């Protein structure tokens, strides 16, 4: 890709160049002759610091191996600090406001939602399937509850996993629809300044949330009526069945691993794509007996050690069949740690805040690219994003890009040639709003957030942070840099406007 790069210490080239850097070239040439296998691991609520090579106090030796033997991107981002829109952007290479895979009222897909995953969107699985790849998914979907939304209707030939998060379908307390109705009732009452209703409904809701929180911290499988699905697409003939209910949470990582190993064995002679969105970093936390207490640092660390084991098993399987040097592995997370879960959550330290926040701890996630013999070991301090995976994989596999207005860029020149990242700007969205925007070292922040709850609030004045000198976002330098602030605000507004009219959000109930 021939997109120019911004200089590290300047943003004066303006918005035209910034927008160019956020659009991939439709004429990007493939950088690899053979069709490599592709495995994308995507964890759930894993923090930036949840592997030992980035500061975790427990050992993740397999993640460290692929991070230190491949490229570890220290500034890798998701488009939204919460599950569903983040996953949507990874799979489509597009921002949620273009696809409808976001919510203005409800940030993720909840159980009552019956809106379909857009049939007009082309996923990375469809793109690779059209290029002769076998395609499979093992793990959490969370992009639509209807049969029309199942992964096997959107490019995957087979799927084993859960339709949504492992905390869905609570059997404790209020049903989800009633709970969501209470939130809406409170919001409308606030608009009318009906404080009596706010107090009454709020008290009942607070009691229910406390009940659910206690269940999350002291979980049992029966607290969540979750189905594990097995779905197949055989040339347009679909078969869907429930293979487990409720989900055996403690054994789910083990089961995903076993099925993925079998899939590799069965498809070792053909190019394949496997999307592996692990479930178990997300509260409620469960771990198999083999890993219970193994870390010495609590249940969350035990979960991370089991996921680390799983990645090691997959790498060993690739090596066993001598296909490791023809397999690209990508490892990342859907958002930062769910800090409200206390010691049942991961860590993004030293980054600020976590899940539901567009400060760095919510949107900056682990980013690893591992391909023995092709990707040289390196720590990359440039900006990259999960939405860049689709165009990057397209270039590396010689696949045809979707006929869509992509927001992801091709990172293959960085991976294979060590060139600077094609991405120089990063938008941060939550509930359909651009809450922050970054151009190289500068980040302008429009919304604040409280890590102890889910509230986001528009700041009276935008804040400005230098991400090279202050990645912890402790020092607002807006007053000292008025010209930079003005430029960043202008760029952010023009970037947001360039996306066009926002598509109707699919996560809101209607």
VOBAMI-106737 format. One record per residue (C-alpha): residue in three letters; x, y, z. Coordinates in steps of 0.2 Angstrom, whole numbers, plus 5000, padded with zeros to 4 digits. Each point is the difference from the previous one (the first is absolute). Layout:
BEGIN
ALAXYZ;...
end
This chain:
BEGIN
UNK500050005000;UNK500750174995;UNK499250105014;UNK501250135007;UNK500450005018;UNK499950155012;UNK501650065008;UNK500149945019;UNK500050185006;UNK498850094988;UNK498250004996;UNK500050154989;UNK499749904984;UNK498250025004;UNK498449904998;UNK500249954982;UNK501549905003;UNK499349935017;UNK498549934991;UNK501049934986;UNK501049905013;UNK498449925007;UNK499449934983;UNK500849854992;UNK500549994982;UNK498949894990;UNK501549964989;UNK501149935014;UNK501149864993;UNK500149845010;UNK501749985008;UNK500149815001;UNK500049874986;UNK499249865010;UNK498350015009;UNK500449995018;UNK498949935013;UNK499350145011;UNK499549985019;UNK499350155009;UNK499949985019;UNK498850135008;UNK499950005019;UNK498650085010;UNK500350145012;UNK501949965000;UNK501050165006;UNK501550064991;UNK501149945015;UNK499349835001;UNK501549914993;UNK501749995009;UNK500950084986;UNK499050165003;UNK500049995019;UNK498949865006;UNK500749935017;UNK499649824994;UNK500849914986;UNK499249994982;UNK501549914992;UNK499149964984;UNK499350174997;UNK501850075004;UNK500749884987;UNK498950064986;UNK500250185005;UNK501849995001;UNK500349904985;UNK498850104989;UNK499450185001;UNK499350075016;UNK499150164997;UNK500050115015;UNK498750124994;UNK498649884993;UNK498250065001;UNK498249954998;UNK498750124993;UNK498949995015;UNK500449955018;UNK498649875001;UNK499749834993;UNK498750004985;UNK500650164991;UNK501849955002;UNK499749834993;UNK499050074986;UNK501450114994;UNK501249865001;UNK499049894989;UNK499450144987;UNK501550125001;UNK498750145002;UNK499550115014;UNK498349965008;UNK499150164995;UNK500249944982;UNK499449825003;UNK498750035013;UNK501049895012;UNK499950115015;UNK498750075012;UNK499650185006;UNK499049945015;UNK500649825002;UNK501949984996;UNK500049814996;UNK498849874994;UNK498849945014;UNK498949855001;UNK498450084995;UNK500750074984;UNK499449934984;UNK500850114987;UNK501049904987;UNK501950024996;UNK499950104984;UNK499949894985;UNK500950144990;UNK501649995010;UNK501549894994;UNK500949925014;UNK501949955000;UNK499349824999;UNK499050034985;UNK501550084991;UNK501149865004;UNK498749874996;UNK499850084983;UNK501949974998;UNK499949825002;UNK500349995019;UNK499149895013;UNK499250115013;UNK499649965018;UNK499650085016;UNK500249945018;UNK499350115014;UNK499050155004;UNK499050094986;UNK499050145008;UNK499550084984;UNK498249954998;UNK498849875008;UNK499049954985;UNK500349854989;UNK500350124986;UNK501450085011;UNK500949845003;UNK501949994995;UNK499549874987;UNK498950124991;UNK501550124998;UNK501549914993;UNK500449865013;UNK499749824994;UNK499949945018;UNK499850085017;UNK500249935018;UNK499650125014;UNK498850125009;UNK498950124991;UNK500550145013;UNK500950035016;UNK500249875014;UNK499050125012;UNK498450004989;UNK498349925004;UNK500250035018;UNK498849895010;UNK500350115016;UNK499050155002;UNK499050104987;UNK499949944983;UNK501150104988;UNK498550084991;UNK499350065016;UNK501750065006;UNK500350104983;UNK498250075002;UNK500450075017;UNK501650094993;UNK498950084986;UNK498750045013;UNK501350095011;UNK500750094985;UNK498350074995;UNK499550045017;UNK501650115002;UNK499550094984;UNK498350045008;UNK500950045017;UNK498949875007;UNK501149975015;UNK498849895009;UNK500049874986;UNK501950014999;UNK500149965018;UNK498849865000;UNK500549914985;UNK501950045003;UNK499949925017;UNK499249844993;UNK501350004986;UNK501450025012;UNK499449865011;UNK500049894984;UNK501750054994;UNK500749965017;UNK499249834999;UNK500849974983;UNK501750075005;UNK500049875015;UNK499649864988;UNK501550064988;UNK501250005015;UNK499449835006;UNK499449914985;UNK499249844996;UNK499649934982;UNK498150005004;UNK500050195002;UNK500150024981;UNK498949904989;UNK501250004985;UNK500049894985;UNK501649944991;UNK499649984982;UNK500749904986;UNK499650074983;UNK500549954982;UNK499850074983;UNK500149874986;UNK499850094984;UNK498650105006;UNK499249865010;UNK500050055019;UNK499949895015;UNK500050075017;UNK499849915017;UNK500350035018;UNK501449885006;UNK500150065018;UNK498850105012;UNK500450085011;UNK501850034995;UNK501349915010;UNK501050155003;UNK501549925009;UNK500349894985;UNK499650124985;UNK501850054997;UNK500549825000;UNK498649954988;UNK500450154988;UNK501849945000;UNK499649824996;UNK498950054986;UNK501250124992;UNK501449875001;UNK498949884991;UNK499550134987;UNK501950034996;UNK500349814998;UNK498549984988;UNK500550154990;UNK501950005001;UNK500149984981;UNK498950144995;UNK500050195004;UNK498950035015;UNK499450155010;UNK499649975019;UNK499250145010;UNK500249965019;UNK499150135011;UNK500349925018;UNK498750035012;UNK500749975018;UNK500950165004;UNK498350085002;UNK499249995017;UNK499349885006;UNK501749925001;UNK500249814999;UNK501549904997;UNK500349814998;UNK500649905015;UNK501749994991;UNK500350185002;UNK499150055016;UNK501250095011;UNK501449974988;UNK500550184998;UNK500150045019;UNK499350174995;UNK498149975001;UNK498749934989;UNK500250124985;UNK501849964999;UNK499549825000;UNK498950034985;UNK501450094991;UNK501249865003;UNK498749884992;UNK499850114985;UNK501950014999;UNK500049815001;UNK498749994986;UNK501050114988;UNK501649895004;UNK499049854995;UNK499550074983;UNK501750064996;UNK500749825005;UNK498649934988;UNK500650114986;UNK501849945003;UNK499549825001;UNK499350014982;UNK501450114994;UNK498850144995;UNK500650135013;UNK501050094987;UNK498550024989;UNK498850065013;UNK499850185006;UNK499450025018;UNK499250165006;UNK499650025019;UNK499050145007;UNK498550055012;UNK498350074997;UNK500350145013;UNK500950045017;UNK499649925017;UNK498350015008;UNK500650095015;UNK498350005009;UNK500449815003;UNK501450055012;UNK501249855003;UNK499049904987;UNK500650124986;UNK501750024991;UNK501150154999;UNK500550144988;UNK501250085011;UNK500850124998;UNK498750064988;UNK498550095006;UNK498349925003;UNK499349854991;UNK498549934991;UNK498650124996;UNK501350145000;UNK500850084985;UNK501650045011;UNK501449894995;UNK499649865012;UNK498349974991;UNK500650014982;UNK501849955000;UNK500249815000;UNK501349864997;UNK500649994982;UNK501049864994;UNK500549944982;UNK500949834999;UNK500649924984;UNK501649905001;UNK501250044986;UNK499050144993;UNK499850135015;UNK501650055008;UNK500050025019;UNK499750185004;UNK499050125012;UNK499050124990;UNK499650165008;UNK498950064986;UNK498150015000;UNK499049854994;UNK498249945002;UNK499049845000;UNK499050074985;UNK501650004990;UNK500149815001;UNK498849974986;UNK500950114987;UNK501749935006;UNK499449824998;UNK499350044983;UNK501850064995;UNK500949855007;UNK498849874993;UNK499750084983;UNK498250025004;UNK498850134992;UNK499550145012;UNK498150015003;UNK499150134989;UNK499850115015;UNK500650175007;UNK501349935012;UNK500750085015;UNK501449885003;UNK501750024992;UNK501349874993;UNK501449975013;UNK500949874990;UNK501450124995;UNK500450025018;UNK499849815004;UNK501149944985;UNK501250154997;UNK500150095016;UNK499350164992;UNK499050135011;UNK498249965003;UNK498850064987;UNK498950055014;UNK500450175008;UNK498350055007;UNK498849905011;UNK498150055004;UNK499349945017;UNK498149974999;UNK498849955013;UNK498149994998;UNK500150084983;UNK501050155006;UNK501850054996;UNK500650025018;UNK501850024996;UNK501250014985;UNK501949974998;UNK501250064987;UNK501749935003;UNK500650075017;UNK498550115003;UNK498349945007;UNK498550125003;UNK498749935012;UNK498250064999;UNK499249895013;UNK500549955018;UNK499649845009;UNK499949935017;UNK500949835002;UNK498849955014;UNK498450004989;UNK499550014982;UNK499750194998;UNK500750104987;UNK499850195000;UNK500550144988;UNK501350115007;UNK499750185001;UNK501750034991;UNK501049874989;UNK501549935008;UNK501749984991;UNK501349865004;UNK501749974993;UNK500049814998;UNK501949994999;UNK500450095016;UNK498449965009;UNK499249834995;UNK499250005017;UNK499050154996;UNK500450095016;UNK500450174993;UNK498750104990;UNK501150124989;UNK498650094991;UNK500350175008;UNK501949994996;UNK499749954982;UNK498550094993;UNK500549994982;UNK500249815001;UNK498449995009;UNK499150104986;UNK500749904987;UNK499649835008;UNK498250055003;UNK499850064982;UNK500849834994;UNK498849905011;UNK498550094995;UNK500449984981;UNK500549825002;UNK498349975009;UNK499150094986;UNK500949914987;UNK499249845005;UNK498350064994;UNK498349985008;UNK500049875014;UNK499149844996;UNK498549965012;UNK500849915015;UNK499549815001;UNK500449975018;UNK498650125007;UNK498349915003;UNK498750064988;
end
